[in-house]
Amino acid sequence: MTDAFSLDGATLAAIVAMSVMTYLTRVGGFVIVRFLRLGARARYALAAVPPAVLMAVIAPTVFAKGPAEALAAGITALAATRLPMLGTILVGTAAVVGLRLAIG
């Protein structure tokens, strides 16, 4: 019988490799951007990436769930146009919880 909390070498190596690649991906963007001159349009486009990623994460839930999630997604999209990422996440979370309680 195997222990549910045991960790073999291959699993540990996979976790470490994924962690290293995630870190390099995140740091790599900062390193590359440091050597580029970005115009106003490029900076504006890069500023739009976080809300776009948030909506890409939310979209499958909107189409798979009910009206509470769809309304909360709309509220979150509006919040993303005015608030920073953390504020948008908080508004979206509060909206979906409140609408689930109100609508069901």
C-alpha positions in Angstrom: 0.0 0.0 0.0 1.4 3.4 -1.0 1.2 6.4 1.3 -1.1 9.1 -0.1 1.4 11.8 0.8 4.5 10.1 -0.6 6.5 11.9 -3.3 8.6 10.0 -5.8 11.7 11.5 -7.6 10.0 11.9 -11.0 7.1 13.9 -9.5 9.4 16.1 -7.5 11.6 16.7 -10.6 8.5 17.6 -12.6 7.4 20.1 -9.9 10.8 21.7 -9.7 11.1 21.9 -13.5 7.7 23.5 -13.9 8.5 26.0 -11.1 11.8 27.0 -12.8 10.1 27.4 -16.2 7.3 29.5 -14.6 9.9 31.7 -12.9 12.0 32.1 -16.1 8.9 33.0 -18.1 7.9 35.7 -15.7 11.4 37.2 -15.3 12.1 36.8 -19.0 9.4 39.3 -19.9 10.9 41.9 -17.6 14.4 41.3 -19.0 13.3 41.6 -22.6 11.2 44.7 -22.1 14.1 46.4 -20.3 16.0 46.4 -23.6 13.1 47.6 -25.8 11.9 51.1 -26.4 8.2 51.0 -26.2 6.0 53.7 -27.8 2.8 54.9 -26.4 0.7 52.4 -28.4 2.8 49.4 -27.2 2.6 50.6 -23.5 -1.2 51.0 -24.0 -1.5 47.5 -25.5 0.6 46.0 -22.6 -1.6 47.7 -20.1 -4.6 46.0 -21.6 -3.1 42.5 -21.1 -4.1 41.8 -17.5 -7.8 42.5 -18.0 -7.8 40.5 -21.1 -6.2 37.5 -19.3 -8.8 37.9 -16.5 -11.7 37.8 -19.0 -10.1 34.7 -20.7 -10.1 32.9 -17.4 -13.7 34.0 -16.6 -15.2 33.3 -20.0 -15.5 29.5 -19.8 -17.4 29.8 -16.5 -19.8 32.4 -18.0 -20.7 30.0 -20.8 -20.9 26.9 -18.6 -22.9 28.3 -15.7 -26.1 30.2 -15.1 -27.3 33.8 -15.2 -25.6 34.8 -12.0 -22.2 34.1 -13.4 -23.0 35.8 -16.7 -24.1 39.0 -14.9 -21.1 38.9 -12.6 -18.8 38.6 -15.7 -20.4 41.7 -17.2 -19.9 43.6 -13.9 -16.3 42.3 -13.8 -15.7 43.5 -17.4 -16.9 47.0 -16.5 -14.8 47.0 -13.4 -11.7 46.0 -15.4 -12.0 49.2 -17.5 -11.7 51.4 -14.4 -10.0 49.5 -11.6 -6.6 47.9 -11.1 -6.4 44.1 -11.3 -6.9 43.5 -7.5 -9.9 45.8 -7.4 -11.4 44.0 -10.4 -10.9 40.6 -8.9 -12.6 41.8 -5.6 -15.5 43.3 -7.5 -15.9 40.2 -9.6 -15.8 37.9 -6.6 -18.3 39.9 -4.7 -20.6 40.2 -7.7 -20.7 36.4 -8.3 -21.2 35.6 -4.6 -23.9 38.2 -4.2 -25.7 37.2 -7.5 -25.5 33.6 -6.6 -27.2 34.3 -3.3 -29.8 36.6 -4.9 -30.6 34.6 -8.1 -29.6 31.1 -7.0 
